[in-house]
Amino acid sequence: MTAGPDPALVEAYRRDGVVVVRGVLEVELLDELAAAVEANRLDPGPDACVYDPDATFWDDYCNWERFDAYRRLALESPLPALVGQLMGSTTVRFFHEHVLVKEAGSAARTPWHHDQPYYCVDGDQLCSVWAPLDPVGPEAALEFVAGSHTGPLRLPRRFVDHADYDSYGDAFPPVPDIDADRDRHRILSWATEPGDVLVFHMRTLHSTPPAATTARRRRAVATRWLGDDAVFARRPGPTSPPMTWLTLEPGAPLVHPRLPAAWRAPGADDAGVTSVA
């Protein structure tokens, strides 16, 4: 992606905090990711979670060093260049991958939330990419509140019962009840096919539709990305993922061998950028 994305796409990302980009990932990589997700299901990592009694909604993360397809997605796919250009960052570091699977027939709801307060990171050049491995129709598609990335950090919520994190106290305001007053918000959503990606700012509020039932299996691999201004943040309580191995001081640049550099703009200063190896 040397020429860069369409300027209208960059403008939409910066205005709305989310865009859909069609046909970004190739079939070969998607097949490898599907196999990795199945291997991951059979061999979960220490931070894997199941969010409902019937085990129809589960996730896992920070396994990219165990499954080569996740590493390839992070370091060899078009994603690092795409997010760097959308964020307007000269460098991009890979933060972590996050596998999310809803089995066919699942009515498990993803609560309204945004990603950044869960993480030990502050800054503005921060984004997530959601890559589906199955077709996702409007009944199960993610919804986003356009422009919410310009608002404050909000309390993180548990996916099991949708309650706010107790340990965060009143550090941040709660997530507003979007569904109670949907007409006040510009809500964006797209049906997607494998190969498409949703790119969204880590502060963009998102959820799945009310009372949604997943008509077919919905597998997705999300990736999280850090730009030039990403710095370490200490939260009032545990972060998800924990990343206890990060022992930086608050405000320090998020530079660490386990957060590999994935892309730099042509001609960018290499200061502070380590090898992807």
Phi, psi and omega in degrees: 000055183289329182282342180089157180289165176306131178306329179294327178291318177299316179297318180296318179299315184287331178281311189263339183081009179198143173216157169256137178235122188271142170063038184279321187257140183278157184301319181302314180293321178299319178296320178295321178295319179299318178295322179294321179297319178294317177298322178296319178300320181282339182224070185292155176278178183292343183253011180298147181224147170242131192254000178214159186299331182270005179057038178267355179222115181220160177214170175200159179204169178063044177244015187294338177278350178260331185238116189297327181297323177295319179296318179297319178301319183286320193244349184233001182263175176289353188298314183302317179294319180301310184289326177299318181287324177292321181282344186072033181256146178275342178224154177224129172249146176275126181270299174188166173258158184214111179269130179230125183230126169247121181285159179304135181088356181292133173252013180297132183263138168270118185290158172300130181195170164228161196281324193302318183293343175287340193254162179270050185216139171236162182137180179245334179270072184222133179209164175241149174234126181251117184243109181284145174257357178226154172301137181237114178277175183298335182291339182236006185285146174298146173245146183229141173271107183301133177083356183291345179292346178272357181271187184282165167295142181238159183303133173292152184237147176284138179283340182291309184235002176068016177277152176296152174299121180298320188290348182272351179054230178250032182300324180228157174292156179287162173293129180293161179280086184298317186291336180287343184212053187299331183293342179281348187242150172267104185259126182251143179202147180222134164292145185224158175240157174306134185106330174284157174222149169255125179248124183217147178298146181295349176256004180283122179292136180209162185196185166250160187300152177301136177058026179291141171239130182283110184292330179217168181304138179234097177259138178214147172244112176265146175233147182243141192226146183240131177257196188304322189263012181290128179229159180289138178233142174257122181268162181296337180221191181300145176262163180227111003287159186298316181046049182294345179284349177275110184244035181284163174278146177306134181091352179284143176305142181277076179242119183201145180303334180270006172239076193291144172292129185247337183197148169220145179294145177305129179083001181292150176295132181278001184300131177079004183250120181262169181295154174282352182291000000 
